[in-house]
Every structure is written in structure tokens, then in C-alpha cells.
Amino acid sequence: MAKELYSKGFRSRNNSRHISKTTIEGILKSPFYYGRFRNNGELIEGKHTPLVSKELWDRVQDRLNGKTQRKHGTKHVFTYRGFLSCGECGCSITAEKKKGHIYYRCTKSMGKCGQPYIREEQLDIQLAGVFDPLRIDKQTSEFIHARLVELYNEDKEYQEKITKSLRLKLAHLKQEKRKLFRKMIDDQINDREMYNELREEIDDQIVQIGEQMAKLSQSTYDWLEQSSNLLELARQAKKLFLAGSIEAKHRLLETDCWNLYLRTYDIYSMTADEILELLPFEFDGWKSDIQTEFNVE
């Protein structure tokens, strides 16, 4: 890495040597680049824009610590890394492979943390349980879908009725505009100013109807298919998750789950109060501001 940086023009302070390995290691280990800085041994949230994500920074730390060594040029993709945080200290949950099994653990970026390792097989079961509250039984799903079809047909009928009415008005206005022009050509209207006034009035109405039709066309998208897909997802989410590929699991977690924490082998979503409690003591003043802003008691 030092040679690569040197070839791209990076130099040490005396402008002649390669950047030392110690300096490079210090840069790679600095939390500043993902948005935090150390103060009296504690990590403080900075106000600057992070240059890298916390997940990428954690991966770099794992690589530096030799915990994710590549074998035969291949790199293992850990299914749930980047989706979980530690329920004790709030740090990210990372993963590593040991003796043929994948284990997840806290990165302990803020110091000591007492949370144990958990195997990926256990996480599969825990995360699948997250979808239980979303589950809708088949009978309820069919009832909701039938009602959605009724609403969609009613909405579609109403939209078509309004569109037809607007088209008739538009055609009538265009006809009035042509008549007005013929009257002006036939000298039935001698006042040019009056003609311009009447024409502008008709043009304004034509523009207004055009805008109404444009808004109407934007609101007539096919929401029934989207709603049906959502219902099916709610009914089958757990099954799809357990049988899905890594990519499918990622999509489901990104769509339906957020704010997931791992504590003593259990997955849960933190409440607002619990999240505030993870803030360092120095941010105590900020807690009251957040509580006021979001009505958290």
C-alpha cells in the first residue's frame, strides 16, 4: 500500500520517503473517516460528513486484525453483516468464520462489551421471527384483496368519468376559440383589444384543463398490483426469508426491517428511549432536545 501511495504522488512530511506503515495503519484505524472521533477515550459523533460507511470501516478493522483472511483468492460474503447493531453498546455486529461455522459478534468499537458470539444458524431463526408480526393469514389476505379490487374499480371508474368530462370541456373551448377567430376574420369583431381579451380567457381555461388532466393521469397508476404484492409479501415473508438466497434475504430485511439490535442471542427493535440511553454521557443535553423534538418522554 505504501508503494502504491508513493507511485500516486503521496509522500511523507519530508516529501521524499514512502508513507510509513505506522502512519497508514493509523489512518485505517481512525474512526474519524466514518464520522466519529476519540475524546478522553470515548468515541464522539462528529459533525463532519463521513468519508466511508461504518460497515466498510468495520470490515477494514477485521482485515487488519486478521479475522477475515481470504483463502485461495475467494472472499466469504457474510449474510447479515451490516444489518444489526449491538443491543448493549450500539456498535455494529460483524462476522467471522471459525472451524466451518459463521459467528456474529459486536465489533466493540467503543471498548468493552459483554455480548457473546452467536452462530448464523441461530440468527436465521431469530431474524425469521421478525416477520411474524407482519404475517396475514390467507383468509384475511383474500378479504383485503377483494376490497382493494372494489376500491380500485371505483377509483378507475371515477377517473374515467372525470377525464371524459374534461375532454369534452377542452373540445368545447377549442371550438369556441375557432369561432372567435372566424368572427375576427369576418370583421364581426372590430375591437382588436376585445378579441385578444376573449382569446386569452379561452387560452387560460384550456391551460387549466390541461393541468387538471395531467394531474389526473399521474394519479391513475396501477396501485392494485403493488398492493397485492405487498399482501402476498406479508403472508409469505417468513417462508421466503428462510428459503431465500442471500440477495433475497437482504431485500426482505431492507424492505421490512430496520433498527434491528442483537442482545444475548435475541433480535429486537429498539425503542426511542433505549436508543437515547446508548448516547454517551456528554450528550445528555442532546437527549432532552431529541425527547422534546420527537415527543419522547
N, C-alpha and C positions, 0 to 999 in steps of 0.2 A: 504494500500500500504506500509506503514511504517513497519507493521508486516511482510509482505511478503519479503521485502528487508532484514529485520533483520534475517529472517529464512534462507536466502541465503547467510548470512555472511557479509552483509553491516552494518557498524557501523558509529556512529558519530565520530568526531575527537578525543574524549577522549576514543574511542574504547570500550565503554561499553553500551551506550544508543542507542535507536532507532533513526534513522534519523528523524529530526523534520518535521512536516507538512510544515512549512515555507520554509525549505530547498528543500523539494520535489516540492512544488509549484514553487519555483524559477527556478528549473531545467526544469520543464514542460513548463514554460513561456519564457524560454530563447530562443531567435531566433538563437543562436549560433548553435543549433543542426540541423537547416535546411540551414545553410550556411551563416548567417549574424551575425553582432554584432553591438551593440549600441555605438555611439561615439558622445558625446555632444548632446544627444537627437535625433540623426539621425541614421537610420539603414544603415550600410555599408556592401557591399558584401565582404565576406571573401574569402581567397584563399584555405581554408581547404575543405576537402571532407565532404559534408553534411551527417549526420547520418540518417536523416528522410526526407521525401518529404515535400514540403510546404503545400500540401493538408492535409497530416496527422497532421502536426503541427496546421493548422487552425482548424481541427476537434477537436483536444485536447483543443484549446482555447475556442471553442464553448461549449464543455463539462464542462470545468472549470467555464465558465460563466453561466452555467445552461440553455443554449439555445437549447440544443438538448436532453432533458430528454427522456429517454425511458419509454414507457407506456406498462404495462402488459408484460414486458420482450421482447418487439419487438423493432426493430430499423428501422427507416424510411430511405429508400435509396433516396437521392436527385439526380434527373436525370442529372442535368447539373453542379453539383459541381465538380470543378477540370478542367473544360473546358474553363472557362472565367477568364479574368483579368479586373480590373477596368481601364476605359479609362481616368480617372482623375489622379490617383496616381500610378497605375501599380500593386496594391496589388491584391490578389486572390479574386474572388467572391465566397462567401459562401451562405448557405441557411438555412432557419428555417421555422418551421410550426407554424402558428398563426390563431386561430379561423377557422380551417378547410382548410386554404389556405396555399400554399407554397410560400414564398417570398425569393428573392435573393438580396443580398446586398454586398457591399465592406466590407472586414474584417477590414479595417482601421488600418492595422498593422504598418503603417508609421506615424500614427497620424490622424489629422482631414481630413475628405473627405466629400465633399458636394453632392455626388451621392445619389439619392433616392433609395428606395426599388422598386422591380419590381416583379409582380406575375408570376408564372411559365407559366400560360396560355399565357401571353404576350410574354414570352421568346420562347414558342413553335412557335409562328407565326414569330418572329424575326429570329430565327435560321433556320426555314424552308426557309426563304427568302435568306439565304446564298447560297442555292443550285440553285437559279435562273440563275446565270451566267454560271452554268455548263450544263444547260438543252439543249438538242439537240432534235429537232423535229423528228418525226417518218420518214419522207421522207429523211431527211439528214442522219439519222442513218442507214437506209436501203441502201442508196447510198454508205456510207463509208464501211458498212459491205460487200457489193458486191465487192468493190475494194479490201478489205482485203482478201477476198476469192481468188481473182485472184492472188494477190501477194503471198499468202500462197501456192497456187498450183504451181506457177512458182518457188518459193523457194524450195518446196519439189521435183519438177522435177529436178532442178539443183543439189540438194543434192544427189539424187539417181544416177544421171549421174556421178558425181564425185566419189561417193562411188564405183560404178561399175568399173570405171577406176582404182581406187586404188587397188581394189581386184584382178583385172587382173594383175596389176604390181606385187602385192605381190605373186600371184601364180607363175608368171614367175620367180621371184627371187628365190623362194624356189626350183623351178625346176632346175635353174642354180646351186644352191648350191648342190643339189643331184648329178648333172652331174659332178661337180668339185670333189666331194668326190669319185665318181666311178673312175674318171681318176687317182686320187691319189692311190686308191686301186689297179688299174690295172697297176700301175707303168708308166702311161703316163705322170705323173708329178713327176720328180725325185727331184726337188728342194723343200724341205720342207718349206723353208722360203717363197718362192713364193706362195706356196699353202696357207699358213697362211695369207699372204697379201691379196690374192684374196678372201679368205673366210671372212676376216674381212671387206673387202669392201662391199661384199654382205650383211653381217650382219648389217652393218651401214645403208644401204639402206632399209633393212627390218624394222629396228627400226624407221627410219624416216617416212616410210609409216604408221606404226602402230600409231605413234604420230599424224599424219595427220588425220587418221580415228577416233582416239579418240576425237580430237578437233571437227571434223565434227559431230560426234554423240552427242556431248554436245550442238551443235548449232541447232539441229533439233527438239528441244522441240516444243510442240504444243502451239504456241503463239496465234493461231487463236481463241481458246476458251477463253483465257484470254482477248483478245482484244474485243471479242463480249460481254463478261460480263461487261467490262468497259463501252462500248457503252450503254448497257442496264441500267447500273447504272446511267450514265449521263442523260439518258432520263427519268428515274423514281425516281431519288434521292429524290426530294421534296416529292413526294407521299409516298415513302417508309418511309421517315423520319416521316411524320405526322401520319402514321398508324402503325409505328413500336413500338416494345417493348423497354424498357429501354436499353437492351443489343444491339438491332438493332440500336438505335439512337447513342449509344456510338461508335459502329463500323463505322457508317457513318461519325461521327464527327472526329474520329481518322484517317479515310482514306482520307477525302476530305477537312477537315478544320483544320487550325492551326492559331495561333496568333490572336485569337478572343478576342475582347475587348467590354465591355459594358459601354456606356456613355449616360446618360439621356434617358433611355428606348430604345436606339438603339444599334444594334450589328454591328461591323465593324472590319476590319482587319487593324491594324496599319501599317503605312509606316515606313521605316527605320528612317526618320527624327523624327517622333513622338516618336518612341521608345527611341531614343537618348535623346530626351528632358525630358524623365522621369528619367534619371540618376541624382543623387544628384549633387549639385554644385561642390563638391570636386572632382568629376570625370570629370571635364571639360576637363582636359588634355587627358583623355582616349577617349573623344568624337572625338577629332581631329584624334587620332590614328585609331579609328574604321572607321571614314569617309575616311581616306586615304586607309585603308586596303580593304574596300568594295566599293570604288569609290562613296561614298555618298557625294553629295555637300550640 
